[in-house]
Amino acid sequence: MRDPDSFFPIRIDTLRAGAPTLFDVFVLVGDHHVHYFLGSDAIDDERLSALKSKGVRKLYVESRNETSFLRYLVNGLDRLRDPSLAIGIRGSIAQDVILTTIENLPHNLESESAYRTTEKQMERVVDFISQEPKGFAAIFEGTRPATDLTEHTLNVLILSLKLACESGVHVTKELMDLGTGALLHDLAAQIDPHGSDADPAHLGRTLQMLEDKAYISGGALTLIENHEERGDRLGYPNKKRLSRLPLTQQILNLCNDFDRTCSQNKRPPADGMKPYFIERVGEFELIHLQKLGQILTSKI
């Protein structure tokens, strides 16, 4: 549980100018959280822009106001469906919400109510990527390799959902399970994805962290359990034949291995498919490798 007197970070782009937040917002100055504006006040776009110009990317909310912030976050995701907003702005909103969700995952799994809020966020993101033709390109940058587990999780989540849609997966339940599986697959990992050492024990630790969370779907848990299987019995923990596993499982495993390989070799994902194809052809279905390459090349 969070310390009731503590603060938690929020990304600045999750705040909406022109409307009250209903929770106070703080900036971190040295070791102190300094009050920045009242929740009852409308946020001034100029003040937010001034912070961004100074390189500020995170603000802070008191833990006691977390429920209000989560509600605010979900309501803000309605902007993803607003065609009057530029696609780049909507992509930035989606990306920042995903990153905020990833950073707060351990806490959001502590209760079913917090997890249900995470599901609502995921539902909006799934809808944006699957229904908005330019949604994927607006979120995914791909111009640098992931530098930490948060960025790796973001890449795996977005790539998996896009590849699933391009591969004919349109059932909302399947996309939601896939998104959740991608979100949680490295929950207990203790190394950076670009590190040279493997961490096979992370899978067992992750499943242990989730074993008493009855509110997580069985479909998502199965995806997490099998996400390191690849090729013909080359993965772990059970050395399964990947080709015999469901389509969404094959997609998650490919996107996870691809992004991790790009990170380990310091290749931007946008440029990483050609060497990856040479390294992994035969371990993943050819059609999936080709589709992933098309997605990365054309940003469809």
N, C-alpha and C positions, 0 to 999 in steps of 0.2 A: 504494500500500500504506500501511496505517497505521503510524505510528511505534510500535515494540514497547513503548516506555515511555509511550505516550499512553493517554488514557482516551476512552471514547465514552459519550454520554448514553443513558439508558434512561428510559422513562416510569414514574412511580411506580406507576401502576395495573396495570402488567404483572407486578408482584411479588405472590406469593400468601402470605398470612399462614398461619403454622402449619407450614411445611415449609422445609427447608434449600434454599438456592439452588444450592449447590456452586460458587459464585464469590463473592468478596468484593465488597462494595458501598460506595461512597464518596459523600460529599456535597461540594459545591463551596462553600468558604468563602473569599470574596475571590478570590485567584488560586491557591488551593491546594485539592487534593483531599484531604479528611480521611476517614480510615477510619471507617465507620459500623457495619457488622457483618460478621462472618465468614460465609463460605459454608457452614460446617458447622453454624451455628446456625439454629434455626427462627426465622423472621421474626415479630416481635411486632407484632400488629395495632395495639396502642396506640401503638407508636413510629411506625408508618407514618401513623396518623391524626394524630399530633402534627405530623409534617412537613407533611401536607396542610393542617392548620389554619393553618400559618405561610405558606402559599402556595407551598410547594415542590412542583413538578410533575415535576422530573427528578432522577435520581440518576446515578451514574457507575460504570462497570465498567472494569477494566484491559483493554487491547486483547488481551493474551495469553489472556484468559478469554472471548473473543468466541464461540468455538465452543460453549462450555458455556452461554453466555447464549442463543444461537440455539436450541440443543436445548431449553433450559428454556422458551423462548417457544413453540415448537411444542407441547410437552407441555401447556403451560398452556392452549392453545387447545381442548383437550379439554373444558374447562369450558363452552364454548359449547353443548355437547350435554347439559349437566346441567340437567334441568328443575327440580331443587330450588333452583337459584340464580334469584333474581329476574331478570326479563328486562332490567331497567335495568342490573344489574350485568354481565350478559353483553354487553349493548350497549357498555358502557364498556370492557370487556376488548377487544372486537373493534375499537373505535375506536382505542384506544391501541396495539394491535398494528399496525394499518394505519399510523398516524402514525409509529411507530418504524421500520417498513419503509420508508416514503417518505423519512424523514430519512437513512436509511443506504443508499439505493439505489446511489449511485456506488460505494461500497465493496462492496456485495453483488453487484455485477455483475463484480467483478474475477476471480472464479473460478466454475466450474460448481457446485462443492459449495455455496458460499454462495447461489448463485442457486436451486439446488434447494430449499434451506431456505425461501427466499422463496416459491417455488411452493407448498410445503406450507402456509405461512401463508395464501396466497391461496385454496387449496383449502378450508380451514376456513371462511374468510370467505364464500366463494361458497355453501357448504353452509348457513351460518347465514342468509344473506339469502334464499336460494331455498327453504329448508325450514321456517324458523321464521316463522309468520305475522306476528309483531310484531318481527321482526329488524330490518327497515329502520327502523322508527320508533324503535327503541332506539339505533341508531347515529347516524342523521341528525338533526341539530338544526335547521339551516336558519333559525335566528332572527337570523342576521347574515350579511352577505356575507363571502366568503373574503377574508382580509387578506394572504395570501401564497400562494406556489405550493404549499406543503404542504397548506394547507386547501383550495385549489382542487382539487388532485389527489384528496384524500379525497372531496370532494363529487362529482366526476366519476365516480369509481370506484363509489361507493354508488348514485348515481342511475342510472348505466348498467346495473348489475346488476339493480336493482329494475325498471327499465323493460323490460329484456330479458325478465325472468321474466313480467311482466304482459303482454308481447307474444307469449308462447308459445315463448320460447327455453328449452328444458329440457335440451339436450344438454350434459353437463359440459364437454366439450372446447370448445364454442363459448363457454360462460360463462367458462371459464378463460382463453381467448384474449382475450375482451373485458376481463376483469379485469386481465390483464397489459398489454394495450394502454392501458387507462386509467391504470394505475400508471406507465407509462413515457412517456406521450405528450408530456409537457413536461419531460423529463429535462434537456435542455440549454437551457431557456428562461432568459433573463437579466433578465427584468422581472417585476414583480408582476402578477398577472392583472387587478388593478384599475387598472393604469396606463393612461394615455390613448394611449400609443403602441403600435403593433403591433410584433411581432418575428417577421416571416416567416422570418428566417434560422434560427430555433430548430429548425425541422423538419429542415433539412439537418444541423445540428450533432447533433441527437439520433440521426438515422440513422447518422451517421458514428461516433458513440460505440458504436453497437450492431452495426456491420457485421461485426466479427470474433467476435461472440458466437453461435457456432453452436448453442448450447444453448437459445436463445430461439426459440420456434416461429414458423414462417413466417406462420401466421395472425395472431399478435400483431403481427409486424412490418408486415404489410399494413395492419392497422388503424391503426398509428402513422403509416405513410406517407401515408395518406389522411384523417387526422383533421381537416384544415382544409378539406376540400371541402364545399361547401354549395350548395343551390339548383340553378339551371340554369347551371352553369359560373361561379358567383360566387366560388368558393373558390380554393385553391391547394394543391399546386404545379402541378397539371395541368388545372385548370378542368374537372373531371368533372361529369357530371350525378349528383347525389347519389341521385336516385330509382332509378338503375340499379345502385347499389352494394348489397352484401348488407345484410340487416336489422341485424346487429350493428354494421356500419359506420355506418349511418344513426343508430342509437341513440347510439353514442359521440360522433359529430359534434354531434348535438343537445345532449346533456348538457354537452359541453365548451363549446359556444357559449353555451348558456343560463347556465351558472355564471359564465363570464367576463363576459358582459353584465351579470349581476347585480352582480358585483364592480365593474365599471367605473362603473356607475350607483349604486353603494352601496345596492343593494336587497337585503334578505334574500331568499334563494331561496324561502322559504315564501310571500312576498308578490309575487314577481317575475313570475309567469306571465302575468297579464293584460296588462301593458305589453309583455312580451316577445312574446306572441302577436300583438299589433298590429304590432310591428316586424318580425316574422319570418314571418308567415303567407305561405305560398307558397314559402318557401325550405326548409321541412321538411314531411314528410307530415302532413296534418291529424290523422290518427289518433294519430300519435306525440305531437304537441303536446297533444292532448286527454288522452291517457293520462298524460303527464307532469304535466299540471295536476291530474288526479285524485289522483295519488300525493302531490303536494305538499299538496293540500287535505285529504285524508282520512288521510294518513300510513298507508296500507294496507300 
